[in-house]
Amino acid sequence: MSYIPEKPGTWFVHFSNEHVQRQITLRPSQMPQLMIAGRDDLQMCQLTLSETGLTSKNGAEITVEEFEKQWTAAGGDS
C-alpha cells in the first residue's frame, strides 16, 4: 500500500483553549470549506491544540484579525 498525500492547500483553525471552534480549508480549484464546532464535528479536525504540535511550530500562529479576514473572504459570516 502506498501513501498518497492530501491535495495541497491551506488550513486555518480557530481554537478556543484546546478545542477547534472553527476551521477553514482552502484548496486550489475547490470551494473553501468552512466548518463550525457543533455543526460540522464529523468533518473537523479532532485533535486538540497540543496534539497538533502547532504551538511548537514557528510562524504557525495567526492573529484573530487574520483568521476573521480569511473566514469572511471564504464566505463565512462575520
Buried (B, 14 or more C-beta within 10 A) or exposed (E): EEEEEEEEEEBBBBBEEEEBBBBBBBBEEEEBBBBBBEEBEEEBBEBEBEEBEBEEEEEEEBEEEEBBBBBEEBEBEE
